[in-house]
Amino acid sequence: MRVPAHGDEMSWVRKAGPGDEAVIARLVPAALATSDPRHDAREFADAMCPAHGEAPVPHGTSRLLVAGQPGTLAPAGLIYFLPPYAW
């Protein structure tokens, strides 16, 4: 991935990947708030990053994207998708 050129105001979005674990572990508690002690942010990050942002769930595949600010390479936010589920 390239760093945007000076004056380039484009934010970026990509699949989570190896090397994003620490940032994702810091972002997950705010983004995926849960009081369930079974959910550990570091375990989530460690599972999603080596798999390039994809993980199986009982009803399909979940996906994790990271987003960054213009002129940066480090993620500043995350987007987590779950497949639709019919109760």
C-alpha positions as CSV (number, residue, x, y, z in Angstrom):
1,M,0.0,0.0,0.0
2,R,1.3,3.4,-0.8
3,V,1.2,6.5,1.4
4,P,-0.9,9.1,-0.3
5,A,1.0,12.0,-1.9
6,H,1.2,15.4,-0.2
7,G,-2.1,17.1,-0.6
8,D,-3.9,13.8,-1.3
9,E,-6.9,13.9,1.0
10,M,-8.1,10.3,0.4
11,S,-8.8,8.1,3.4
12,W,-8.3,4.4,2.8
13,V,-10.0,1.1,3.6
14,R,-8.5,-2.4,3.3
15,K,-8.8,-5.9,4.7
16,A,-7.3,-6.4,8.1
17,G,-4.0,-8.4,7.8
18,P,-0.9,-9.5,9.6
19,G,0.6,-6.6,11.5
20,D,-2.7,-5.0,12.4
21,E,-3.3,-7.0,15.6
22,A,-2.1,-4.4,18.1
23,V,-4.2,-1.6,16.6
24,I,-7.2,-3.8,16.2
25,A,-7.0,-5.0,19.8
26,R,-7.1,-1.4,21.0
27,L,-10.0,-0.4,18.7
28,V,-12.2,-3.5,19.3
29,P,-13.4,-2.6,22.8
30,A,-14.9,0.7,21.6
31,A,-16.1,-0.6,18.3
32,L,-17.6,-3.9,19.4
33,A,-18.7,-3.0,23.0
34,T,-19.6,-6.1,25.0
35,S,-19.8,-6.9,28.6
36,D,-19.3,-10.6,28.0
37,P,-16.0,-11.7,29.5
38,R,-15.7,-14.5,27.0
39,H,-14.9,-12.0,24.3
40,D,-11.2,-10.9,24.3
41,A,-10.1,-8.2,21.9
42,R,-6.6,-9.6,21.5
43,E,-7.9,-13.1,20.6
44,F,-10.3,-11.5,18.1
45,A,-7.4,-9.6,16.5
46,D,-5.1,-12.6,16.5
47,A,-7.8,-14.7,14.7
48,M,-8.8,-12.1,12.1
49,C,-5.4,-10.7,11.0
50,P,-3.6,-13.9,9.9
51,A,-6.8,-14.8,8.0
52,H,-6.7,-11.5,6.1
53,G,-9.9,-10.2,7.8
54,E,-12.1,-13.2,7.4
55,A,-13.4,-15.8,9.9
56,P,-16.1,-18.4,9.9
57,V,-19.2,-17.8,12.0
58,P,-22.1,-20.2,12.4
59,H,-24.1,-18.6,9.7
60,G,-21.4,-17.7,7.1
61,T,-18.2,-15.6,7.1
62,S,-17.4,-12.5,9.0
63,R,-15.1,-9.8,7.6
64,L,-13.0,-7.2,9.2
65,L,-11.8,-4.1,7.3
66,V,-9.5,-1.4,8.7
67,A,-9.6,2.3,7.7
68,G,-7.0,5.0,7.9
69,Q,-6.6,8.7,7.7
70,P,-5.0,10.5,4.7
71,G,-1.2,10.3,4.6
72,T,-1.0,7.4,7.1
73,L,-0.5,3.6,7.0
74,A,-1.7,2.7,10.5
75,P,-5.4,1.9,10.9
76,A,-7.4,4.5,12.8
77,G,-10.8,2.6,12.7
78,L,-12.4,-0.7,11.8
79,I,-15.4,-2.0,10.1
80,Y,-16.8,-5.4,11.1
81,F,-19.3,-7.3,8.9
82,L,-21.4,-10.3,9.8
83,P,-23.6,-12.1,7.3
84,P,-27.3,-11.6,7.6
85,Y,-29.0,-13.9,10.0
86,A,-32.7,-14.9,10.0
87,W,-34.1,-15.7,13.5
